[in-house]
Amino acid sequence: MLVETETAMRCIQCGHMKDKVIDSRISKDGTSIRRRRVCLGCGYRYTTYENVERTELQVVKKDGTTEPLKREKMLQGMVKACEKRPVSVDRLDRAVDEIITTIHQDHNAQVPVQALGLQVMDKLHELDPVAYIRYVSVYREFDNVKEFIEEIQALEKRSFRERVEKRANAQARKG
Ligand SMILES: [Zn+2]
């Protein structure tokens, strides 16, 4: 079926403003659409890639101003934290999507920068403890060493608690 598109694209061959989409495919991860188009002026065929945009998330900064959430920036921060750690960039890329999905569920259009940071920390904690500590040490801007040590102790307690909970759950399943 041929569907006429809403957005006019100028044909690079003849300059005609009308085209028809002859095939649309959504990428595996659902974030982009590949469209085969044909110019109605000269029949030239070409492909466009369009990103699926969700409502743009705004990050509320500490001083109260907002800025659009920058996916690349988020990913870069996580990649840096995972340097030389056994976590692939691919996995981190997916982690960013998971975080954004969670934020969309919890907040409508705005997310406080602190909440965003916590989401990233949670995700890194899940993926790699060393990366988590690295990220926390940068993000939290600790005033002193004591604070940093307390954070790590909290992490240890937390992972201990998780181990205990896991064991309890396993036992509960066994009956
Ligand atoms: Zn054309």
Residues whose N, C-alpha, C, O or C-beta is under 5 A from the ligand:
A	BS01	ZN	C11 Q13 C14 G15 H16 C39 G41 C42 G43 Y44
